Amino acid sequence: ELKADRELGLAAVCQHSEALEEVRRTCSKVVFDALREVAGTEGTGLAASTLRGDRSFVLKAVQLSGIALRDIEQTFGDDRGVVQAAVRQNGIALKWASEALRNDKELVLEAVRQHGMALKAAAERLQNDPEVVLSAVTENGNALQFASAEIQADRELVKLALRQGKRKALHFAAPDCRADRELAM
């Protein structure tokens, strides 16, 4: 039957959102191939609302594209397992997590280790946590911009940010660090 044909199903799902539910019933692999095709752009935005409520489907979707969390945040933004799977794939997905999970140090560490700029979505108290900021800056020196003012004044962290090849990070350092000739060189 045509619905079981992978290529046809993939094309249908990528072009017509209503086809997703029908194809899911007959060939779930096509659905995940389609999500992979649109990962990072539309993700589960193509999915019927019943799929967005299906935890096992959502887990697979966020494992393919962590950004898919944005389309299902109201249902699963507080589900630690789903959010963890999303940030493991793309740390930026932290921004669609619940406030409680953006306060979860272990989860935030996973996110910033995957993508340092996820520090922007972390709770304020974690933007002031040296371990979290160190992990973020190690991954991306420009993450320094999302650290607390106190951390931005830490010369060692600023040095690390600069060593990451991100001279731009100096712009995010505290004024005393920016004025320090040794750091500015």
Phi, psi and chi 1 to 4 in degrees:
 res  aa     phi    psi   chi1   chi2   chi3   chi4
   1 GLU       -  148.4 -173.3  167.3  -60.1      -
   2 LEU   -59.9  -35.9  -71.1  177.3      -      -
   3 LYS   -61.6  -27.1  -74.9 -172.9 -119.4  173.5
   4 ALA   -84.5  -10.6      -      -      -      -
   5 ASP   -70.8  118.7  179.9   63.0      -      -
   6 ARG   -57.4  -49.9 -178.0 -168.9  179.9  -76.1
   7 GLU   -64.2  -44.5  -66.7  -58.5  -41.8      -
   8 LEU   -65.0  -43.4 -179.3   61.9      -      -
   9 GLY   -62.7  -42.0      -      -      -      -
  10 LEU   -61.6  -46.0 -179.7   58.5      -      -
  11 ALA   -63.2  -42.5      -      -      -      -
  12 ALA   -62.7  -45.3      -      -      -      -
  13 VAL   -65.7  -40.9  169.4      -      -      -
  14 CYS   -68.4  -25.8  -72.6      -      -      -
  15 GLN  -105.6  -22.8  -67.5 -177.0    6.5      -
  16 HIS  -136.2  107.8  -56.6  -72.2      -      -
  17 SER   -59.3  -33.8   60.2      -      -      -
  18 GLU   -67.3  -19.5   60.4  -84.8   -0.6      -
  19 ALA   -72.3  -20.5      -      -      -      -
  20 LEU   -59.2  -47.3 -174.4   59.4      -      -
  21 GLU   -63.8  -42.9 -179.5   61.8   26.9      -
  22 GLU   -65.0  -43.6 -176.4   59.6   31.1      -
  23 VAL   -67.0  -36.7  172.8      -      -      -
  24 ARG   -57.6  -39.2 -177.5 -175.5   73.8   92.5
  25 ARG   -64.6  -33.9  -73.9 -169.2 -158.8  109.1
  26 THR  -101.3  -24.1   58.3      -      -      -
  27 CYS  -157.9   82.8 -172.0      -      -      -
  28 SER   -62.9  -27.5   64.0      -      -      -
  29 LYS   -61.0  -35.8  179.8  163.0  179.2    1.9
  30 VAL   -60.8  -41.0  172.0      -      -      -
  31 VAL   -59.5  -46.7  172.7      -      -      -
  32 PHE   -70.7  -33.3  -61.0  113.5      -      -
  33 ASP   -63.8  -40.5  -71.9  -14.7      -      -
  34 ALA   -64.7  -43.3      -      -      -      -
  35 LEU   -61.3  -39.0  -75.7  171.8      -      -
  36 ARG   -63.6  -38.8 -170.0  175.0  -67.4  115.6
  37 GLU   -63.5  -37.7  -68.9  -77.6  -34.3      -
  38 VAL  -103.6    9.6  -62.6      -      -      -
  39 ALA   -53.7  135.3      -      -      -      -
  40 GLY    86.4   -8.7      -      -      -      -
  41 THR  -116.9  -68.4   55.8      -      -      -
  42 GLU  -109.5  -25.0  -62.6  173.8   35.5      -
  43 GLY    47.4 -136.4      -      -      -      -
  44 THR   -75.6    5.8   57.6      -      -      -
  45 GLY   -58.6  -23.0      -      -      -      -
  46 LEU   -77.6  -20.0  -65.0  173.8      -      -
  47 ALA   -74.6  144.8      -      -      -      -
  48 ALA   -66.1  155.7      -      -      -      -
  49 SER   -59.6  -28.4   61.0      -      -      -
  50 THR   -66.3  -35.4   55.3      -      -      -
  51 LEU   -70.0  -37.9  -73.2  177.0      -      -
  52 ARG   -65.4  -19.5  -75.5 -169.5  -67.2 -111.6
  53 GLY   -94.7   -4.5      -      -      -      -
  54 ASP   -91.6  105.9  179.4  -25.3      -      -
  55 ARG   -57.6  -42.1 -172.3  175.3 -170.1  -81.1
  56 SER   -66.5  -38.3   65.6      -      -      -
  57 PHE   -65.0  -45.1  178.7   86.2      -      -
  58 VAL   -61.6  -42.8  166.9      -      -      -
  59 LEU   -57.5  -46.2  -92.1  171.7      -      -
  60 LYS   -65.2  -39.0  -70.7  176.9 -176.8  173.9
  61 ALA   -63.5  -46.1      -      -      -      -
  62 VAL   -73.0  -22.4  -62.1      -      -      -
  63 GLN   -70.4  -29.8  -72.2  167.8  -12.3      -
  64 LEU   -81.5  -37.8  -67.5  172.4      -      -
  65 SER  -149.3  103.6  172.2      -      -      -
  66 GLY   -57.3  -29.2      -      -      -      -
  67 ILE   -64.3  -18.9  -59.1  -59.3      -      -
  68 ALA   -58.1  -20.6      -      -      -      -
  69 LEU   -58.1  -28.9 -172.4   59.3      -      -
  70 ARG   -61.8  -30.3   93.9  177.5  142.2 -145.4
  71 ASP   -84.4  -12.0  -63.9  -43.1      -      -
  72 ILE  -129.5   16.4   44.2   87.2      -      -
  73 GLU   -57.7  -36.0   69.3  176.6  -68.7      -
  74 GLN   -64.6  -32.8  -69.0  179.2  -15.2      -
  75 THR   -88.6  -40.4  -52.0      -      -      -
  76 PHE  -120.7    5.2  -67.4   98.8      -      -
  77 GLY   -63.4  -16.6      -      -      -      -
  78 ASP  -107.5    4.5 -158.9   31.9      -      -
  79 ASP   -90.0  107.1 -177.2  -45.2      -      -
  80 ARG   -57.4  -40.9 -168.3  176.0 -162.0  -67.8
  81 GLY   -63.6  -42.2      -      -      -      -
  82 VAL   -68.4  -46.2  169.2      -      -      -
  83 VAL   -64.1  -40.1  172.2      -      -      -
  84 GLN   -62.0  -43.8 -174.1  171.3   35.8      -
  85 ALA   -62.0  -38.9      -      -      -      -
  86 ALA   -66.3  -46.8      -      -      -      -
  87 VAL   -72.6  -23.7  -59.3      -      -      -
  88 ARG   -67.5  -33.7  -77.7  179.9  176.2  163.5
  89 GLN   -81.9  -39.6 -162.0  -77.4  -37.0      -
  90 ASN  -153.4  108.0 -172.9  -31.1      -      -
  91 GLY   -55.4  -28.3      -      -      -      -
  92 ILE   -60.8  -22.6  -64.5  -62.3      -      -
  93 ALA   -58.7  -16.6      -      -      -      -
  94 LEU   -54.9  -29.7 -176.9   65.2      -      -
  95 LYS   -64.9  -18.0   80.0 -172.6 -126.3 -177.4
  96 TRP  -101.7    8.0  -64.7  -70.1      -      -
  97 ALA   -81.8  159.8      -      -      -      -
  98 SER   -66.2  162.8   68.0      -      -      -
  99 GLU   -58.7  -40.3 -176.2  176.6  -18.9      -
 100 ALA   -60.1  -41.6      -      -      -      -
 101 LEU   -76.3  -27.3  -68.8  177.9      -      -
 102 ARG   -73.0   -8.8  -73.9 -176.4  -79.2  117.9
 103 ASN   -99.3   -2.9 -103.5  -62.2      -      -
 104 ASP   -85.5  106.4 -179.7  -38.7      -      -
 105 LYS   -57.7  -44.8 -176.5  174.5  177.9  176.4
 106 GLU   -60.8  -43.9 -178.4 -177.6  -40.4      -
 107 LEU   -67.8  -42.2 -171.9   68.9      -      -
 108 VAL   -64.0  -39.3  169.9      -      -      -
 109 LEU   -59.3  -42.7  -81.9  167.0      -      -
 110 GLU   -60.7  -43.0  -78.2 -165.3   60.6      -
 111 ALA   -64.1  -48.5      -      -      -      -
 112 VAL   -73.2  -25.2  -60.7      -      -      -
 113 ARG   -70.5  -30.5  -73.9  176.4 -178.7  142.6
 114 GLN   -79.9  -39.7 -160.7  -73.7  -36.5      -
 115 HIS  -151.2  104.6 -162.2  -59.1      -      -
 116 GLY   -52.7  -33.4      -      -      -      -
 117 MET   -69.8   -7.7  -61.1  -57.8  -91.7      -
 118 ALA   -63.7  -15.3      -      -      -      -
 119 LEU   -55.1  -29.9 -175.4   60.9      -      -
 120 LYS   -56.3  -36.0  179.9  179.0 -177.5  178.8
 121 ALA   -88.3   -9.9      -      -      -      -
 122 ALA   -68.3  154.0      -      -      -      -
 123 ALA   -60.5  150.6      -      -      -      -
 124 GLU   -53.7  -41.0 -171.1  174.8  -35.6      -
 125 ARG   -62.6  -30.2   75.7  175.3 -175.3   85.2
 126 LEU   -83.2  -21.4  -65.6  174.8      -      -
 127 GLN   -72.9  -10.7  -68.3  173.4  -20.4      -
 128 ASN  -108.9    7.8 -167.2   40.7      -      -
 129 ASP   -93.6  117.2 -176.7  -63.0      -      -
 130 PRO   -56.2  -38.9  -23.8   32.8      -      -
 131 GLU   -65.3  -43.3 -179.6 -176.0    6.1      -
 132 VAL   -66.1  -46.8  171.6      -      -      -
 133 VAL   -65.8  -39.9  175.9      -      -      -
 134 LEU   -57.9  -44.8  176.0   63.5      -      -
 135 SER   -63.3  -41.5  -67.6      -      -      -
 136 ALA   -65.7  -46.3      -      -      -      -
 137 VAL   -69.2  -31.1  168.2      -      -      -
 138 THR   -64.1  -37.5  -62.6      -      -      -
 139 GLU   -78.5  -38.6 -160.5  -74.7  -42.9      -
 140 ASN  -152.7  109.8 -175.8  -31.5      -      -
 141 GLY   -55.1  -29.8      -      -      -      -
 142 ASN   -70.8   -9.8  -72.8  -25.2      -      -
 143 ALA   -64.0  -16.4      -      -      -      -
 144 LEU   -53.6  -29.8 -175.0   63.2      -      -
 145 GLN   -62.0  -21.3   68.2 -172.4  -64.8      -
 146 PHE  -100.6    1.5  -56.2  116.9      -      -
 147 ALA   -79.2  159.9      -      -      -      -
 148 SER   -65.8  161.7   67.9      -      -      -
 149 ALA   -59.0  -37.1      -      -      -      -
 150 GLU   -61.0  -44.0 -179.8 -177.9  -25.4      -
 151 ILE   -70.8  -36.1  -61.6  -79.6      -      -
 152 GLN   -64.3  -15.3  -70.3  174.1  -14.6      -
 153 ALA   -93.3   -1.8      -      -      -      -
 154 ASP   -79.3  107.8 -178.5  -38.7      -      -
 155 ARG   -56.6  -40.5  -69.8 -176.1   88.8 -108.4
 156 GLU   -65.6  -40.7  -67.4  -52.9  -49.8      -
 157 LEU   -67.3  -39.0 -100.3  167.4      -      -
 158 VAL   -63.2  -42.7  171.9      -      -      -
 159 LYS   -58.4  -44.8  -80.6 -177.1 -172.5  178.6
 160 LEU   -60.9  -44.8  176.2   62.4      -      -
 161 ALA   -58.7  -41.3      -      -      -      -
 162 LEU   -69.3  -34.9  -66.4  171.6      -      -
 163 ARG   -66.6  -23.0  -86.6 -166.1  -59.2 -103.3
 164 GLN   -71.7    6.6  -67.5  -56.0  100.0      -
 165 GLY    81.8   14.6      -      -      -      -
 166 LYS  -109.9   77.2  -53.8  -70.0 -175.6 -179.9
 167 ARG   -56.8  -28.3  -62.5  -59.8  -55.2  166.3
 168 LYS   -58.4  -27.0 -177.8  179.4  176.5 -174.8
 169 ALA   -58.1  -27.1      -      -      -      -
 170 LEU   -60.5  -30.1 -169.7   58.5      -      -
 171 HIS   -63.8  -23.0  -63.2  -70.2      -      -
 172 PHE   -96.3   -2.8  -51.8  122.1      -      -
 173 ALA   -78.4  161.1      -      -      -      -
 174 ALA   -62.0  153.6      -      -      -      -
 175 PRO   -52.0  -40.6  -27.2   34.6      -      -
 176 ASP   -60.5  -39.2  -72.3   -9.6      -      -
 177 CYS   -70.5  -40.1  -70.2      -      -      -
 178 ARG   -62.8  -33.0  -73.3 -165.6  -53.7  -96.1
 179 ALA   -81.4  -12.7      -      -      -      -
 180 ASP   -73.5  114.6 -175.3  -37.4      -      -
 181 ARG   -58.7  -37.7  -72.4 -171.1  179.3  -85.5
 182 GLU   -62.2  -41.4 -176.2 -176.6  -37.8      -
 183 LEU   -73.6  -36.6  -72.3  174.6      -      -
 184 ALA   -70.8  -15.4      -      -      -      -
 185 MET   -80.7      -  -64.2  175.2  107.6      -
